[in-house]
Amino acid sequence: MIQSIVACAIDAEESSIVRMKSSTGEGRILSGYRSFPFGRTAIASTQGKRLLKKLTSFAAQWRGENMAIALTHETLHPLPAYFSHGASPETRHEYSRIEAAYFLENPDSHQCDSIAYGDSDKKEPYEKNLLLFYSDTCLQLAEKQFIENHPIIFKGSHIPPLLYTHGCSGEPQAILEITGDYVMFLIANGRRLSHFSFRPINSREEAEYFAIKELQEATLSKEMVIQAAGSGIKRGLSRLVKKETGLEFAPLSLPYSIAISGLKNTNGLPSSAVKAIATALMAME
């Protein structure tokens, strides 16, 4: 049976929609794609409803198909947590709601992703996770528009989709994301986080400082290529960080082990398109 899905990824300053279809074996087919020059920042403005209609109009050509939505967020609130091995999604959700009530001003307006973090030792009774809390205001706006034409089967941050796809590489992957709001650095090992940091910023100088600091303090091989994403990644900033750390940078992309018909490689795609493809692939599993 051929499975298909529409996925939307919304970055700070751009958005992308893709349609993926399954093929024989484990292959996937990219059968539709478009990027838009606006993202979360513009959608949160007074123009938001009009801009969302542009996204929904493009996706509507596949009316009735399942949809997945991933969003980068202005602020993330990370919190370590421990669960029994194999804890149900309901258990994780209930615990996250309890924790949200303790340290968030408006817990009901936040969503949470629970992500495996660190090594998994089956001999230990508990498994470490990282709870990532974020405002779901923009997600709700997007879902309200898309749900008129599509059943929504996933909505959340872009981090689980990236972990899903980079888990296919077999090697640790490092991603540095810089926007006008934050510097985020993570290392994915399989489909688990082995390192995560999120630093709110107010200036380019802060972006430079935290990017260099995080890369210098992380345990990284000099051969590792850092995947860079976000509107704050500029050529001058990349050169400075490379000079200070000795590390190489490349645009965010999917692992070569993922075969997608109709797409030679993802090196030339906007980061929102890579995230949309990753979201589609995760939702199709």
C-alpha positions in Angstrom: 0.0 0.0 0.0 1.4 3.4 -1.0 1.6 5.8 2.0 1.8 9.6 1.6 2.0 12.5 3.9 2.3 16.3 3.8 4.7 18.0 6.2 5.3 21.6 7.0 8.4 23.0 8.8 8.3 26.6 10.1 11.6 28.2 10.9 12.1 31.7 12.3 12.3 33.4 8.9 11.2 30.7 6.4 8.8 27.8 5.9 8.7 24.8 3.7 6.0 22.2 2.7 6.8 18.8 1.3 4.8 15.8 0.2 6.4 12.4 0.6 5.3 9.1 -0.7 6.5 5.6 0.1 7.8 3.3 -2.6 8.8 -0.3 -2.8 11.1 -1.4 0.0 12.2 1.4 2.3 12.5 4.1 -0.4 10.7 7.4 -0.3 9.6 9.8 -3.1 9.6 13.5 -2.8 6.5 14.3 -4.9 5.9 18.0 -3.9 8.0 20.8 -2.4 7.9 24.5 -2.0 9.7 27.0 0.4 8.2 30.3 1.5 10.2 33.5 2.5 8.4 33.9 5.9 8.4 32.0 9.1 7.4 32.0 12.8 8.3 35.7 13.3 6.0 36.9 10.5 3.3 34.4 11.3 3.2 35.8 14.9 2.5 39.3 13.5 -0.7 40.9 12.3 0.0 39.4 8.8 0.0 35.9 10.3 -3.4 34.7 9.1 -2.8 35.8 5.6 0.6 34.1 5.5 -0.7 30.9 6.9 -3.3 30.8 4.1 -0.4 30.7 1.6 0.9 27.6 3.3 -2.5 26.0 3.5 -3.4 26.8 -0.1 -0.3 25.0 -1.3 -0.8 22.0 0.9 -4.5 21.8 -0.1 -3.7 20.2 -3.4 -3.3 17.0 -1.3 -6.5 17.6 0.7 -7.4 14.7 3.0 -3.9 13.4 3.4 -2.3 13.1 6.8 -0.1 16.1 7.9 2.8 16.7 10.2 3.9 20.1 11.5 7.3 21.0 13.0 8.3 24.4 14.4 11.4 26.1 15.6 10.6 28.0 18.8 11.7 31.4 20.1 12.4 29.8 23.5 13.0 26.3 24.8 13.0 25.3 28.4 15.0 22.1 28.9 14.6 20.0 32.0 16.3 16.6 32.7 13.9 13.9 33.8 14.1 10.1 34.5 11.5 7.5 33.4 11.3 3.8 33.8 12.5 2.0 30.6 9.5 1.7 28.3 7.4 4.3 30.1 4.3 5.1 28.1 3.7 8.4 26.3 0.8 9.0 28.7 3.1 8.6 31.7 5.6 11.0 30.2 2.9 13.5 29.3 1.4 13.4 32.8 4.8 14.0 34.4 5.6 16.9 32.0 2.4 18.6 33.0 3.3 18.3 36.7 6.7 19.8 36.1 5.3 22.5 33.8 3.1 23.7 36.7 6.1 24.2 38.9 8.3 26.4 36.7 6.3 27.9 33.8 4.2 31.0 34.2 1.6 29.7 31.7 1.9 25.9 31.7 -1.3 25.3 29.8 0.1 27.3 26.8 3.1 25.1 26.5 3.8 21.8 24.8 6.6 19.4 25.7 8.8 16.9 23.8 10.4 14.1 25.8 13.7 13.0 24.2 16.0 10.2 25.2 19.2 11.7 26.5 22.6 10.2 27.2 23.6 6.5 27.3 20.9 3.9 27.8 21.9 1.4 30.4 19.2 -1.4 30.7 20.8 -2.4 34.0 19.7 0.8 35.5 16.0 1.1 36.6 15.5 4.5 35.0 16.3 6.1 31.6 17.4 9.7 31.4 15.3 12.0 29.2 15.3 15.7 28.4 12.0 17.5 28.5 11.8 20.4 26.1 9.0 22.9 26.9 7.9 25.5 24.4 5.0 27.8 23.7 2.5 26.2 21.4 0.8 29.5 20.3 2.2 29.4 16.7 1.6 25.6 16.5 -2.0 26.1 17.5 -2.4 28.8 14.8 -0.9 26.5 12.2 -2.9 23.5 13.3 -6.1 25.5 13.2 -5.5 26.4 9.5 -4.2 23.0 8.3 -6.8 20.9 10.1 -9.5 22.1 7.8 -7.9 20.0 5.0 -5.7 17.5 6.8 -5.7 15.1 9.8 -2.8 16.3 11.9 -0.8 13.2 13.1 2.2 15.1 14.5 2.9 18.6 15.8 5.9 19.6 17.8 9.4 21.0 17.7 11.9 20.2 14.9 14.2 18.4 17.2 12.6 14.9 17.2 12.5 14.8 13.4 16.2 15.7 13.2 17.1 13.1 15.7 15.0 10.5 13.8 16.8 11.1 10.5 20.3 11.5 11.9 19.8 8.2 13.8 20.1 6.6 10.3 23.7 7.7 9.8 25.3 5.4 12.3 27.7 8.2 13.4 27.4 11.1 15.9 26.0 14.2 14.3 26.5 17.8 15.6 24.1 20.6 14.7 24.5 24.3 15.5 21.5 26.5 15.0 21.6 30.3 15.4 18.6 32.6 15.0 18.1 36.1 16.2 16.7 34.7 19.4 19.0 31.8 20.4 22.1 29.6 19.9 21.3 25.9 20.1 23.9 23.2 19.9 23.2 19.5 20.0 25.0 16.2 19.4 22.9 13.3 18.2 24.1 9.8 18.7 21.6 7.4 17.2 18.2 8.7 18.0 19.3 10.0 21.4 20.8 13.3 22.5 24.3 13.0 23.9 24.6 16.8 24.3 22.2 19.7 24.3 22.4 23.4 25.1 20.1 26.3 24.4 21.2 29.9 25.0 18.9 32.9 24.5 20.7 35.8 22.9 20.1 39.5 22.2 22.9 40.4 19.8 25.4 39.1 17.2 28.2 39.4 19.8 26.3 37.0 22.2 25.7 34.6 19.3 29.5 34.6 18.5 30.4 34.1 22.2 28.0 31.3 22.9 28.6 29.5 19.6 32.4 29.4 20.2 32.0 28.5 23.9 29.6 25.6 23.3 31.8 24.1 20.5 35.0 24.5 22.6 33.5 22.9 25.6 31.9 20.0 23.8 33.9 16.8 23.2 34.2 16.9 19.4 36.5 15.2 17.0 38.4 17.7 14.8 37.1 15.6 11.8 33.5 16.1 12.7 31.7 18.5 10.4 29.2 20.8 12.2 25.9 21.1 10.5 24.8 24.8 10.6 21.2 26.1 10.4 19.2 29.2 11.2 19.0 32.8 10.0 21.8 33.8 12.3 24.4 31.7 10.5 26.2 34.2 8.3 29.4 33.7 6.4 31.4 36.0 8.6 30.2 34.3 11.8 31.0 30.9 10.4 34.5 32.0 9.5 35.1 33.4 13.0 33.8 30.3 14.7 35.9 28.1 12.5 39.0 30.1 13.2 38.4 29.9 17.0 37.5 26.2 17.1 39.2 24.6 14.1 36.0 22.9 13.1 34.5 22.7 9.7 30.9 23.7 8.9 28.3 22.5 6.3 24.6 23.4 5.8 22.1 21.2 7.5 21.3 18.1 5.4 20.0 14.6 5.7 22.3 11.6 6.0 23.4 10.0 2.8 22.0 6.7 3.9 18.5 8.1 3.4 17.4 7.5 -0.2 14.8 9.8 -1.6 13.7 9.6 -5.2 13.4 13.0 -6.9 16.1 14.5 -4.7 19.8 14.2 -5.5 21.0 15.7 -2.2 19.8 18.1 0.4 22.9 20.3 0.5 21.3 23.1 -1.5 17.9 23.1 0.2 16.9 25.7 2.8 17.1 24.3 6.4 13.3 24.5 6.7 13.0 22.1 3.7 15.4 19.6 5.3 13.3 19.8 8.5 10.1 19.3 6.6 11.5 16.2 4.9 12.8 14.9 8.2 9.3 15.5 9.8 7.6 13.6 6.9 10.0 10.7 7.2 9.5 10.4 11.0 5.7 10.6 10.7 5.7 7.9 8.0 7.5 5.3 10.2 
